[in-house]
Amino acid sequence: MTVLEPTDGLGPWKQFLCRACGLIYDEGEGDPDSGLPPGTRFADIPDDWACPICGVTKSDFEPYRRRAPVAPVPAAAAARRRPGVVIVGAGAGGWAAAEAIRAEDTQVPITLVTACGGDVYHKPELSVALGRNLSPDRLRRETGAAAAARLGLRLMADTVAVGLSPEPHSLRTTRGTLGYTALVLAHGARPALPACLDPTLCWRVNDLAAWASLHAELAQGPRAVAVIGAGMVGCELAEDLARAGHAVTLVGIGALPLPELLPDVAGRRLLAGLEGLGVRYQANAVVRGLGRRPGGEVALTFADGTILVATTVIAATGLATPSRLVRGAGLAFDRGIVVDPATLRTSGPDIFALGDCISIAGRPCRFIEPIARQAEAIAHAILGREHPGYAHAAPVIRLKTRSTPIALHGAPLPGEPWHIVEHTESRLAMEQRRDGEVTAWLAA
């Protein structure tokens, strides 16, 4: 929260939105970790400054103004109107859909159903919050109740969607059945926890509530933390925990982190950066089970019989889209809710989906950058407005490890060789080619 008052005569502090990841730069708060003290005007930021979350430059930011509150609809008028739009999920996708619909129509009824409290926060910040000294309160941009009031929608917090009937256009919830004229599924993806990992003995960091609970445990003092899973989230968490003073062991099934995404030379560079911060990498390690010790520590038993003892265990073992609701309704499902790539329509009538829960051409779409464009396409389709449609493209993958930031462009082809373009102490550039054409490239 901004505490400084402007004294430069340029008016109130302004905010700027990163189009790539959704981070909001507040002039009053600055970005001290990047050398921008509070009170740094956006115009005074060097052109080579990088977004602390995704790494894009200031040219990828745009002025941000929170939408003005919507005037409430009189109860008598609301009672006479059609059921309106129902959104399931209050993560980035759900709130983006609500914002996009309100941008086009201030009167259409919107009901947002969520199993949590519905607070608005920026999910990519969870894996870098400790290093940036972001408490749960600082991560929370807006309470669910405040966002609902501002957008003039009905928020059904702590409510679970339990059944969907596409033909009568009805959604069954733990607080009763809702009719709808259009339904937007934005319930995201959940941690995919292997059966060998006792959920009572390991943390999963996939939402603000879980992170807040973990934050409270870590605040007790330096701990020995084991992070299971050396994918993007695992690597980012390992670095963040190490920067916060914890002793971290990163457990990976490969010889190097991110073996399915990065060529070996990039993986070695990433590992060197993590080890430089004190992260210990447990390579080629398959966890067979977790067990609580008498002193409260957790013992990780590996397939080779060795044991690692930690005071805190975090599982970063991937995500899976919940399928019960959509399969029960007969909607097409292929590693996610199948949607039309242009309209984001599902196979059910007047049902749309976006964000982490969808798949396009059989591939899950779990990136922040496309969500705003997906929401805009859905809003126009629901309201019958002209729109060119959502154009899906592989987003830039940015690893938020400050010791070794990595950006991966294009769609890497499994099995295709990578070619080194530049390899110095300060920079690595590689590319992948097919038939003489560059199909993917990375910079680290």
N, C-alpha and C positions, 0 to 999 in steps of 0.2 A: 504494500500500500504506500502511495506517495506521501511523504511527510514534509518535503521542502515546498516552500511557496515561491513562485516565479518572481524574480526581481530584475529581469532583463528587459522589461517593457514589451515583450513579444506575446503577451497574453497567457492564457492557461497552458499547462502542459498538454501536449498532444500525444496520441497513441498511434502506433503503426503496426499493421498486421502482416506477418510473413505469409505470403501466398502459398508457400511450399508446405509448411508444417502447422501454421496457425498460431505460432508464438506472437504475443503482443509486446512490442517494445514501448515502454512508458518513459517519456522524457524525464519525468520527475524521479523515476527510480534508476534510470541509466542501466548500465551493464558492467558493474564493478569488476566482475571476473575477467572481462575482456578489456579492461582499462578505461571504461567510460563511466566516470563518476556520476552520481545522481545530479540531475539538472542539465545533462548533456542534450542539447537540441538535436533532433534527427538530422537537420541540415549540416551540423558540425561533425557528424560521424564520418570517419575516413571511408573512402569508397571501397577499400579492401576489407573493411570490417565484416565478420561472418556471423550469421545467426548462431547463437550458442547452442541451439538444439539441432538444426539440420545442416548448417554450414553454408547456406546461400548468402549472397551479398545484399547490401541495402537496396540495390535496384529491384530486388524481388519483394520489397515491402510496399504496402500501400496504406494511405491514411485509414484509420479505423475509428468509426463512430458507432457506439452502441445504439441499436434501434430504439427510437423513442417509445415509451409505453403506449400500448394500444388501449383506447377507451373501452371500458367494459360494455358489453351488450346488455340492454335491459332484460330482466328475467322473462318478461312476457314475450318479448320478441324472440329470445333464444328458444323458448318452448315451442314456438311455431315452426322452427327451422329444421332442415334435414339433419341427420345424425352428424355429418361432417367427417373429418379426417381423424383416424386413430393412429397414433404412432406407438410402437412397442420398443422401448429402450431409451434411456436418457444419457447415453454416452455421446461421443462426438457426432455420430450419425443421426441420432434422434433429435438432438438440439439443432443440428444443421438443417434437417428437414423442416423443423418448425420455423426456424428463421427464414428459410427460403420461401415457404408458403406464405408467411406473414408479409414478406416483401412484396408479394403479388396481390394479396387479398387480406384486408384487415378484418373482415367480417366472418369468413368461413370458420365454423366451430372446429377446434382442435382439442383432442384429448391425448395426453401423453401418459402412457402406462409404464411404470418402471419398478423393478424389484428393490431398488435402493431409494435413497432420499432424493435423488435427482440433481444433486449439486453439479454445477458446471466447472470443469477443470480441464487442463490441457494434458492429456494422457502421456505424450512423449516425455514430459518433464519428470515422470515418476522415476525413470531409470537414471536421472542425473540430479535428483533433488538434493541429496545429501551434500554433494560437492558444491552446490550452489546455495547451501544453507536455506533451503525452502522447507518451511514447516507445513503441516497439513493446512493450516489456516492461510498461509501465503499461496499455496497451490490452488486453493478454492477461489475461482474468479467471481462466482455468484451463487447464492443458495438456489436450490430448486424452486422454492416458493417465490423468490424475487424474480427469477427468470420467467416463471409462469405468469406472474402478474404483469411483467413488462410486455410479454407477448400476447397477453389476453387469452391464455389457454387454460384448460383444466388439467392439473397435474394429479395423477393417481399414484402417489409414492407408496413404497413398500407393498406393491401389488404385483402378483405374478400372473402372467397369461398362461392358462392351463389348457385351452382348447380353441380351435379355429374351425368355423364352418363357412367355407367360401361362398356357397350358393345363396344362403340367406343373409350373407354379409354380417356375420356376428362373431364376436370374440368373447370367449368365456374367461373370466378372471377370478381371482380369489375374493374380489369385491363385487361380483355380479357380472352379468352379460352386457356387452356393449354392441350396439349396432353401428355400422359405418357405411359411408358412401365410398371411401377409399381407405386402405390400410397400408401403413408403411412399417415394414419390419426392419428394425435397427438394433436388434438385441445382441449384436457383437459375437465374439467368440470367447470361450472359456479355456483356462489352462488345461492342457492335456497331460494328466498326471499318470505315469505308468503305475501298474498295479503293485509294483515292488516298493513304491514310496508311500508310506503311511501319511495320509493327509493331516493327521494330528501332530506330526513331527516335523513338518516343513511348511514354509511360507510360500504362497503364490502371489506375486505382485502384478495384478491386472486391473486394479481399480483404486480409487482414492481411499476407500474404507480399509482395504487390505493393507495399503501402504501406510496409512495412519497407525494401524495396530503394530506393524513391523517397526515403524519409526519410534514408537513408544518403547519397544524392547531394546532397540539399538541405543536409545538415549541413556540407558543405564550405565554405559561406559564401553570402552573398547572390547570387542568380542572376537572370537575365532569363528569366522563365517565360512561355510561351504556353499558355493553356488553350483548347483547341478545343472549342466547344460551350457555348452560354450557356443551358443548361437548369438544373434545380435543382442538380445535382451540380456543374456547371461554375461557377455563381455562388457556391456555398458554398466550393468549392476556391479560387476566385480571391480571395475575401475572406480565407480562412484563410492563404493564401500571402502576401498583402499585409501582414496583421497580423504575420507572422513576419519581415518585412523584405525580401521579395523584390520585384523589379520585375515586375509582372504585366500581361500583355495578354490580355484575354478576347475570343475570336474568336466572333462570332455571325452567323448567316445573316440575322437580322432587324435592323431599325432599333433595336430595344430588346431587352434580355434577356427570356427566357421569353415569346416572342410568341404561342405556342400556348395559353398558360395564363392570362396576365395581360392585363387591359385596358391600353391605352396609358398612362393616368394612373398606374396602379400600376407599370408597367414603367419609367416615367420616375423615379418615386420610388425604385425599386430601383437604377436606374443612378446616380442622384445619390448614394446611400449608398455604392456601390462606388467611384465616382470620388472621393468624399471621403476614401477610404482610400488613394488613389493608383492604383487599378486603371484601366488604359486600355482602353476598349472599341473594338474594331475591328468596326464595324457593316457589315451587308450584305456580309459576306465569305465567299466560298466557296473553300475550300482545294483546290487542284488537285494538290498534291504536296509531299513533303518531301525534302530533300537535305542530306547531310552536307558541311560546308565543311572546308577543310584544317585550320583551327584547332580543329575539334571542334564548333563551333556547328551548329545545324540551321536551314536556310532553309525557311520556309514560302512557297510560291508560290501566289498567289491567282488567281482566274479573270480578273481585270482586268490581270494581268501584274505587279502589285506584289509585293514580297518583304518578309517580316518575318523577322528573325534572332533566334533565342533560344538560350540555353544548355540549357534544359530544356523539353520539349514534353509536355503531358498531353492525352490525348484523352478528352473527356467527351461522347461522341457517342451515348449511349443504350445500351440493353440488348436482347438477344435471347435467347430460350429455346432451348437446345440441343435439337434435335428427332430426331437420328439414333436414339437408343436407343428412344424411344417410337414413332416412325414405323415402325421396323423390327419392332416388336412388334404393329403394327396398332392402336395406341391412337389415339383421336380427338385431333386437334391443331388448334388455331385460335389462332395467336399465342401459344400456350402449351398445356399439357396441359389438355384439357377435363375439368372435374370437375362433379359434381352440386353445386349451390350449398348444399345442406343437409348432405350427408354427406361431401363431398370425395372421393367415389368416382370413379375414372376409368372408361373404357369397358371396361377389362379386369377379370376376376374377381379379387377380393381385392387390388386395387391402388388405393392412395390417393395423393394428391399435395397439397402445400401450399406456400405461400410464393411466391417470385419466379417459379417455373416454371409456375404454373397460369394459366388464363384462365377467367373466368366471363362467360357471355354474350358471348364474343368479345373481352373486354377483359382484358389482363394485370393481375394483382393483385400489384403490387410495392410493398407497404407493410409496415412492421414491425408496426404496431398490431394487425392482425387475426391474426397468426401464432399467438399463444397460444390464441385461441379456435378457430382451425382445428385446432390440435394436440389440443385437448381433445375436439372432436367426432370426430376420427379415432380417438383412443384408445378412446373409448366404443364406436364402431362395430366396431373390431377385436376388442374383448373382449366384445362382445355385451351391453353395459350400456345402460340407458335414458338417453336424452339428448335434449334438445329440438332438437339440430342446430345447425349453424353458420348464423347469420343474417347474410348479407352486406350491407354498406352501404358507401357511399363514405366512406373515412376522411378525417379532417381532414388537409389537405396543409399542412405547416408548413415554410417556407423558413428554414433555420438561418443566415441572414445577420444578425448582430447589428447591423450598421449600419442595416438595414431589415428587421426580422423581419416575415414575412407569413404569415397563416393564411387558408386557403381552405376554406370549408365547402360541402358539397353537391356536386352534379354540374353543373359549368358546361356550358352548351349552346352549341356553336359557332354563331356568327352572330347570337346573341341580344345585344341591347345591354345594357351595364352602366349602372346609375344610381348617381350619387354621393349618399350619405346624409350624409356628413360629410367635409370636406376642410380640415384645418388644418395648421399647420406640424408639429404633433406627432402627428397621427392622420389616417388615410384609411379611410373605411368605404364600401363599395360593395355593391350587390346586383343580382342578375339576376332578372327576373320573367317568368313566362309565365301568361297568363290571370289576371293579378292575384295569382298565388301566387309567393312567393319561392322560387326553385329553387337559388340559390347566393348566397353572400355572402363578402366578404373583409374583412380588417382588416389595416392596415399601419401 
